[in-house]
Amino acid sequence: MKKQERPLTSDNLNLPLINPNAAGIDIGADRHWVCVPVGRDSENVRSFACFTADLYAMADWLKQCKIQTVSMESTGVYWIPVFQILESRGFEVKLVNAHYVKTVPGRKTDVLDCQWLQQLHTYGLLAGSFRPEDQICVLQG
């Protein structure tokens, strides 16, 4: 369940690190790909299934890697349980618009997507989508 492709590097190392403890998650229907900064684990990219136990294992791994903030992209509703579990574990979670991230050419795999999200989030280049507070979400249901 672990896979890693070539790590992404920045051509411009003069960019300031805004979120050095950032992770990126590419949300899928049956598997989520997660990237943490290089050096935080023997493999900085892992995949997790979508069952509740797997999402808690993802949160545990992110804590182990000393992650504080997470950006994720999803084109469907599969982000909701991930968002809720990570937020309940104390992470700052940003859901980013997939359209803004996917417009960059050359990324074709889930692994590269999560690495790209992690890199952009590290440099503070991603803005989260609006999500109302939990009390408002309950009222909408």
C-alpha positions as CSV (number, residue, x, y, z in Angstrom):
1,M,0.0,0.0,0.0
2,K,3.0,2.3,-0.1
3,K,4.4,3.8,-3.3
4,Q,6.8,6.6,-4.0
5,E,7.8,8.2,-7.3
6,R,10.6,10.7,-7.8
7,P,10.5,13.5,-5.2
8,L,9.6,17.0,-6.4
9,T,12.1,19.7,-6.0
10,S,11.9,23.4,-6.3
11,D,13.7,25.2,-9.1
12,N,13.6,28.3,-7.0
13,L,15.0,27.6,-3.5
14,N,14.6,31.2,-2.5
15,L,10.9,30.7,-1.8
16,P,10.2,31.0,1.9
17,L,8.8,28.0,3.7
18,I,5.4,29.2,5.0
19,N,4.2,25.7,6.2
20,P,7.2,23.5,6.9
21,N,5.0,20.9,8.6
22,A,2.6,20.5,5.6
23,A,1.2,17.4,4.0
24,G,-0.7,17.0,0.7
25,I,-3.5,14.5,0.1
26,D,-4.9,13.5,-3.3
27,I,-8.4,12.2,-2.4
28,G,-9.7,9.3,-4.4
29,A,-12.9,7.1,-4.4
30,D,-11.1,4.0,-3.1
31,R,-7.6,5.2,-2.0
32,H,-6.1,8.4,-0.7
33,W,-2.4,9.4,-1.6
34,V,-0.6,11.3,1.1
35,C,2.8,13.1,0.9
36,V,4.8,14.5,3.8
37,P,8.1,16.4,3.7
38,V,11.1,14.3,2.7
39,G,12.9,13.0,5.8
40,R,9.9,12.7,8.0
41,D,9.5,8.9,7.3
42,S,11.4,6.3,5.4
43,E,8.8,6.7,2.6
44,N,7.3,10.2,2.3
45,V,4.4,9.1,0.2
46,R,1.8,6.5,1.3
47,S,-1.6,5.5,0.3
48,F,-4.5,4.7,2.6
49,A,-7.8,3.0,1.9
50,C,-11.1,4.8,2.6
51,F,-12.4,2.8,5.6
52,T,-12.6,4.5,8.9
53,A,-9.8,2.5,10.4
54,D,-7.5,3.5,7.5
55,L,-8.4,7.2,7.9
56,Y,-7.4,7.0,11.6
57,A,-4.2,5.2,10.6
58,M,-3.5,8.1,8.2
59,A,-4.1,10.6,11.0
60,D,-1.7,8.7,13.3
61,W,1.0,8.6,10.6
62,L,0.6,12.3,10.0
63,K,1.0,13.0,13.7
64,Q,4.1,10.7,13.8
65,C,5.5,12.7,10.9
66,K,4.9,15.9,12.9
67,I,2.5,17.4,10.4
68,Q,0.4,20.4,11.5
69,T,-1.4,21.4,8.4
70,V,-2.9,19.4,5.4
71,S,-4.1,20.5,2.0
72,M,-6.2,18.1,0.0
73,E,-8.0,18.1,-3.3
74,S,-11.1,16.1,-4.3
75,T,-13.5,16.2,-7.2
76,G,-16.3,14.5,-5.3
77,V,-17.6,14.1,-1.7
78,Y,-14.9,11.6,-0.7
79,W,-13.1,14.4,1.2
80,I,-15.7,14.8,3.9
81,P,-14.7,11.9,6.3
82,V,-11.0,12.7,5.8
83,F,-11.6,16.3,6.6
84,Q,-13.7,15.5,9.7
85,I,-11.2,13.0,11.1
86,L,-8.1,15.1,10.5
87,E,-9.8,18.2,11.9
88,S,-10.9,16.3,15.0
89,R,-7.3,15.2,15.5
90,G,-6.1,18.9,15.6
91,F,-4.8,19.3,12.1
92,E,-5.4,22.5,10.1
93,V,-7.2,21.2,7.0
94,K,-7.6,23.0,3.7
95,L,-9.8,21.7,1.0
96,V,-8.4,23.2,-2.2
97,N,-10.2,23.6,-5.5
98,A,-9.1,20.8,-7.8
99,H,-9.5,23.1,-10.8
100,Y,-6.8,25.5,-9.6
101,V,-4.3,22.7,-8.8
102,K,-5.0,20.5,-11.9
103,T,-4.3,23.2,-14.4
104,V,-0.6,22.7,-14.0
105,P,0.6,20.5,-16.9
106,G,2.8,17.4,-16.5
107,R,1.2,15.8,-13.5
108,K,-0.5,12.6,-14.4
109,T,-0.5,10.3,-11.3
110,D,-2.0,10.4,-7.8
111,V,1.5,10.3,-6.3
112,L,2.7,13.3,-8.3
113,D,-0.6,15.1,-7.4
114,C,-0.1,14.6,-3.6
115,Q,3.6,15.6,-3.9
116,W,2.6,18.8,-5.8
117,L,-0.1,19.6,-3.2
118,Q,2.4,19.2,-0.4
119,Q,5.0,21.4,-2.1
120,L,2.5,24.2,-2.9
121,H,1.1,24.1,0.6
122,T,4.7,24.2,2.1
123,Y,5.2,27.5,0.2
124,G,1.8,28.9,1.2
125,L,0.5,28.9,-2.3
126,L,-2.9,27.2,-1.6
127,A,-6.1,28.7,-0.3
128,G,-8.7,26.6,1.3
129,S,-12.3,26.6,0.0
130,F,-15.0,28.0,2.3
131,R,-16.5,25.5,4.7
132,P,-19.1,26.6,7.3
133,E,-18.6,25.7,10.9
134,D,-19.9,22.3,12.1
135,Q,-23.0,23.8,13.7
136,I,-24.1,25.3,10.3
137,C,-23.3,22.0,8.5
138,V,-25.7,20.2,10.9
139,L,-28.5,22.8,10.1
140,Q,-28.1,22.2,6.3
141,G,-28.8,18.5,6.6
